[in-house]
């Protein structure tokens, strides 16, 4: 990460009728104690190890790691065109929750066989995300760029050009 910041995140969970169903996300950053978000499915609530508040658990809610897998599954099952949107409720281990809206933005020059999704920030110090999904690889990202707005340095993730995974994975 920027400035060599260490980050250890682990998401655990399973599946339910809405898709991926996280149970716990643990987040540890260098110099800070670990924090976690717990998806208490039987009780229908989301709680945190740090902040003392809680939220109702809504179907399809994701954590800050599982959202990408859920988004890929949704897009793989739903044909999208320029201007279409996909929305996910996303919760972080430090108590933040928000609705992440991704808009298909295939305007401009794109690599052949990709789908470009954009998440615009909804408030100060929120994330802008750009995803380029590879249609030949089950809609998995070949590139992801994220930046905190305003003023955050962009973090760019690029998939190595290895072989495509087997069909159906």
C-alpha positions in Angstrom: 0.0 0.0 0.0 1.1 3.7 -0.3 3.9 4.7 2.0 4.5 1.0 2.8 1.5 0.7 5.1 0.8 -2.9 6.1 -2.7 -4.1 5.8 -4.2 -7.5 6.8 -7.8 -8.1 6.0 -9.7 -11.4 6.2 -13.3 -12.1 5.3 -15.1 -15.3 6.2 -18.6 -16.4 5.3 -20.7 -18.6 3.1 -23.7 -18.3 0.7 -27.4 -17.5 1.1 -30.3 -16.7 -1.2 -28.8 -13.3 -2.0 -25.4 -14.7 -3.0 -22.2 -14.3 -1.0 -23.0 -14.0 2.7 -20.1 -12.7 4.8 -20.0 -13.5 8.5 -16.9 -11.6 9.7 -14.4 -9.2 8.3 -11.2 -8.6 10.4 -9.1 -5.6 9.5 -5.6 -4.9 11.0 -3.5 -2.0 9.9 0.1 -1.3 11.0 0.2 0.4 14.3 -3.5 -0.1 15.1 -5.5 -2.8 16.9 -7.5 -5.2 14.8 -11.2 -4.3 14.2 -14.0 -6.4 12.9 -17.5 -6.3 11.5 -19.8 -9.2 12.4 -22.8 -10.2 10.3 -25.1 -11.8 12.9 -27.5 -13.4 10.4 -29.7 -15.2 13.0 -30.3 -11.9 14.9 -30.5 -9.8 11.7 -27.9 -7.3 12.7 -24.4 -6.1 11.9 -22.2 -5.3 14.9 -18.6 -4.1 15.3 -15.7 -4.9 17.6 -14.8 -1.1 17.9 -17.8 1.2 17.5 -20.7 0.3 19.7 -23.5 0.9 17.1 -25.2 -1.6 15.0 -27.1 -1.8 11.7 -29.9 -4.0 10.5 -28.6 -6.8 8.2 -30.2 -6.4 4.8 -30.1 -9.2 2.1 -27.0 -9.0 -0.1 -25.0 -6.8 2.2 -21.2 -7.2 1.7 -18.0 -6.4 3.5 -15.0 -4.4 2.2 -13.5 -7.6 0.7 -16.5 -9.6 -0.4 -18.2 -6.9 -2.5 -15.9 -7.6 -5.5 -16.9 -11.3 -5.6 -20.6 -10.4 -5.3 -20.3 -7.7 -8.0 -18.7 -10.2 -10.4 -21.4 -12.7 -9.7 -24.2 -10.2 -10.3 -22.7 -8.9 -13.5 -22.0 -12.4 -14.8 -25.7 -13.2 -14.4 -27.1 -9.9 -15.7 -26.2 -8.4 -19.2 -25.4 -4.7 -18.8 -25.2 -1.8 -21.2 -23.6 1.6 -21.0 -25.4 3.7 -18.3 -26.8 0.7 -16.4 -26.2 0.6 -12.6 -25.5 -2.1 -10.0 -25.8 -1.3 -6.3 -24.4 -3.1 -3.2 -24.6 -2.3 0.5 -21.0 -2.4 1.7 -19.8 -2.3 5.4 -16.3 -1.8 6.7 -14.8 -3.1 10.0 -14.5 0.5 11.4 -18.2 1.1 11.3 -18.8 2.7 7.9 -21.7 1.5 5.8 -22.9 2.9 2.5 -24.6 2.0 -0.8 -22.0 1.5 -3.5 -23.4 2.3 -7.0 -21.5 1.1 -10.0 -22.3 2.6 -13.4 -21.3 1.0 -16.7 -19.2 3.5 -18.5 -18.2 2.2 -21.8 -17.7 5.6 -23.4 -14.3 6.2 -24.8 -11.4 3.9 -25.7 -11.5 0.6 -23.8 -9.5 -2.5 -24.3 -11.4 -5.0 -26.5 -13.5 -7.5 -24.4 -13.7 -5.4 -21.2 -16.5 -3.7 -19.4 -15.7 -0.5 -17.4 -17.6 0.2 -14.2 -17.3 3.4 -12.2 -18.2 4.1 -8.6 -18.3 7.9 -7.9 -17.7 9.0 -4.3 -20.9 10.0 -2.5 -19.3 12.2 0.2 -15.9 13.7 1.2 -13.2 11.1 1.8 -15.1 8.4 0.0 -13.7 6.1 -2.6 -13.8 6.5 -6.3 -13.4 3.1 -8.0 -12.8 2.2 -11.6 -13.0 -1.5 -12.6 -12.2 -3.0 -16.0 -13.8 -6.4 -16.2 -12.6 -9.1 -18.6 -15.6 -10.6 -20.4 -13.5 -13.7 -21.4 -12.5 -14.4 -17.7 -16.0 -14.5 -16.2 -16.1 -10.7 -15.6 -13.1 -10.8 -13.2 -11.3 -7.5 -13.0 -8.1 -7.1 -15.1 -7.6 -3.7 -13.5 -9.0 -1.8 -10.5 -8.1 1.8 -9.6 -9.2 3.3 -6.3 -8.6 6.7 -4.8 -10.0 8.5 -1.8 -11.6 11.8 -2.8 -10.4 14.5 -2.4 -6.7 14.3 -2.7 -6.0 10.6 -2.2 -3.3 8.9 -4.1 -4.6 6.4 -6.6 -3.9 2.7 -5.9 -3.9 0.7 -9.1 -4.3 -3.1 -9.2 -3.5 -4.9 -12.4 -4.1 -8.6 -13.1 -1.0 -10.4 -14.5 -1.5 -11.7 -18.0 -1.6 -15.3 -17.0 -3.9 -18.0 -18.5 -7.6 -17.5 -18.2 -9.3 -19.7 -15.5 -11.2 -22.7 -16.6 -14.8 -22.1 -17.7 -17.3 -22.1 -14.9 -14.9 -20.9 -12.2 
